[in-house]
Amino acid sequence: MNIEHTMGRTLPATIPDYLAQLRAALHDADPAMVQDALYDAEEYLRSELAAQPGRSEGEVIADVAGSYGAPDEVADIYRETELTVNRALRTPKTPLGTRVTAAPAVASGFDAVPPAAGVAAPGPSIPDPPPPPPRSLAARFFGVVVDPHTYGALFYMLLSLATGTFFFSWVVTGLSLSLGLLILIIGVPVAVLFFGSIRGLSLLEGRLVEVLLGERMPRRPRFSDRSRSWLQRIGDMFTDGRTWLTLLYFVLMLPLGVAYFTVATTLLALSLALIWSPVAVWFPGAYTGVTINGLPLLEGAWATPLLALAGGLLLFGTLHLARAVGRMHGTLAKHLLVRL
């Protein structure tokens, strides 16, 4: 059942209907943004419902429609703000004389503050910046050093050994305890706590992926229909495919973490050692050269510039590899942790 909005639109009469319409309006949006939008909307509407006892959900929705907006309006604001933020991140410097109109902060997904009463629709959209001129092959190769996500991805590769070991150990220990204690009464709450912790760790990993790898991830917990009883919501947690995909992701993090860490440390150590070779030649007893099966290939001080050049190229290649690994892992995390 729907109720009429004052401006002739139909509004949902219940919070689940409002959230269903909002999800439908965002059907083609980023799944991470959809999760944030649903969580924010339910949080705001239920807080308004709790602050107005005695009123039905439909009456509260109609009352706050002017401040929060109808589902299609909220979806448009989220899209506009997401687009504005992405453009701002891609173009850190705005030309002088360009006027930028900010969208309402509520729908950005960055904070949980609801829109103030009387918030209007977003202002004029920011025009697309002109496309950058095509870069040469050399500029693309050496330009990796100015991409902040390159160093974020490299740091993530080094950190993944620790995080992968922790996630794998947590999953194996939690599943073992949960299954082993199911024959006892205490096994049920242990399993519930374990699967609840998986959702929290998923949100934490998502923040690492977004900050270090640049992949848009949820900034809110997973949406949960609070109109259902707590027993139903616990059952949903066990039957939700995303829960099991998250467990799969955490198990995969151990072999991936070992591979990432090994590749990153090996390539970095080798490239830095080669770059250091012109300096190392001045130390007593230092060997400068390259041998294959004991036979000298490059030997002597004259070879150190070639070794340093090879090390520099290898270092840039390592940075490109780290950036590629960051994109690949960000896509993997998006598909396993944020699937709606």
Buried (B, 14 or more C-beta within 10 A) or exposed (E): EBBEBEEEEEBBBBBBBBBBBBBEBBEEBBBBBBBBBBBBBBBBBBEBBEEEEEBEBBBBBBEBBBBBBBBBBBBBBBBBBBBBBEBEEEBEEEEEEEEEEEBBBBBBBEEEEBBEEEBEEBEEEBEEEEEEEEEEEEEEBEEBEEBEBBBBBBBBBBBBBEBBBBBBEBBEEBBEBBEEBEEEEEBEEBBBEBBEEBBEBBBEBBEBBBBBBBBBBBBBBBBBBEBEEEEEEBEEBEEBEBBBBBBEBBBBBBEBBBBBBEBBEEBBEBBEEBBBBBEBBEEEEEEBBBEEEEEEEBEEEEBBEEBBEBBBEBBBBBBBBBBEBBBEBBEBBBEBBBEB
